[in-house]
Amino acid sequence: MVAEASILLVLVFAILLAVGIPIVICIAVASLATVLLMLPLDIAVFTAGQKMVASLNSFSLIAVPFFILSGVIMNNGGIAHKLVEFAKLIVGRVPGSLAHTNVVGNALFGSISSSAIAASTAIGGVMVPLQKKEGYDRKFAAAVNIASAPSGMVIPPSTAFIIFSLISGGTSIAALFVGGYLIGILWAITIIAVAFVIAKKRNYPIVQKSEIANINKKKIVLDAIPSILLIFIIIGGILTGIFTAIEASAVCVVYALFLALVYYRTLTIKQLPEVLIKAVEMSGIVMLLIAASSLMSFAMAFTGIPDALSQFILGLSANPLIILLLINIFLLIIGMFMDIAPAILIFTPIFLPIAEGIGIDPVHFGIFFILNLCVGTITPPVGTGLFVGSMVGKERVESLIKPLMPFYVAMFVLLMVVTYIPEISLFLPNLLDL
């Protein structure tokens, strides 16, 4: 029965996805079809509806729409240009400086907005044309933008970590947030290192001293610091006990509103309804994905698929190093075809017990799990970050695969390092006793 259920689940999901059905419908229909193998139609439909509704009855999920709303406010608050100017001050004199500015800008903006697509569009939309104007190869500029866009997704506040915490049964959000800091920074540094080597080889220009000397550094720093402080306010508040991780999401909204309406004055009261509607739409999509994915998790658990997959992986090898490699390879493949939220919801219950069974800390697992899926957002054939980045760079996806290869190799090395050296992920959480 497990084999039949697995084949039916994958087949129905793949067929529906191939014909262009929205992924949330693909997940729900494939899951219901699988449950029908075991239950009559009326009971299967009733159970499916019950599981979907029950999955949303969680206090932790309150944080998701709040973080989404704060991200939308910041996206519409016109802070991208301020962060770009700030990034120029940091890496302006390094060979390939404009590419490095793109990377730093993506990391900063992505962490604030919790969206790789928002970072790729807002920062890349400014930096890619500027690099082209200064003599950089457009394909290289687009590749740098694509490769660095997801780095901010592992720097808190991150909705991916919140969803993982919920599905994993309560892994500390604070520990995931703090651990994600270093990983996100390492991602950005990795991309900068590759871009530096390429820029040095191709002799790309740097920002001239005269150009930096003529800008108002104090104003640029003062403009950028309030936005960057959001990251530290959230973590600082959680660590000091001023507010919980869930309450931090509401604080995030209030702070974002203050910046957009009062400090920067880039958003007006009249624009708020439009911002709220957009946030509600995005939150609705995420919540529906959570509900549908919980149904798939139930369908797989009910038919015994996770246990069978676990036994299959453990049957291949008893060596923890090999098991971790297999999990990573599987997740890399999943990330090529599935968005990060449903992938977290569906595969956390499958792989977390395997990881814990070989002695992997849940926080460490969560961090390399999310890192892996973030890489998947920029890999072909379905990576949304790859397609958005190609549109921003005005290049065909096929033409960007070769320029992206050095970055893919570097990101895979980083993934392996994070996977096999848990101290990197756990250093800050252990230091802060989380």
Salt bridges, closest charged atoms under 4 A:
GLU85 OE2 - HIS81 NE2 3.81
GLU85 OE2 - LYS88 NZ 3.80
ASP223 OD2 - LYS219 NZ 2.94
GLU395 OE1 - LYS139 NZ 3.61
GLU398 OE1 - ARG396 NH2 2.49
